Amino acid sequence: MNYVDDGYVVGDLCQLARQANGERISIYWLPDTRYQPPLPSRVLKSIDNRKAWLPQFVENSGADIAAIRAFRTDIFLNPKKQIAVEAYLVDDRGKEYVCSVSF
């Protein structure tokens, strides 16, 4: 539970997903792009904190961050109007991995 500036970031993201009504809210971790969809400052602050922590997290997991070509997280409403989260990663061989994330 990521708590920043007196609020939970997941609450902001869920609200954005509901407002987007099926469109995906994407957070691009790698490559490190500054472009993000219009997001509340609390969410942007959290993203910056997590991006700084990402290389160490990957290394601690036994991997090399140089092997990751792309990594993003999508938050959206699924067809049943429930919040869904998916993570996408592309490795240096071009293989894509997709994982549903529970929260």
ABEGO torsion letter per residue (X at the ends): XBBBGGBBAAAAAAAAAAAAGGBBBBBBAOBBBABBBBBBAAAAAAAAAAAAAAAAAAAAAGBBAAABABBBBBBBBBAAGBBBBBBBBBBAAGBBBBBBBBX
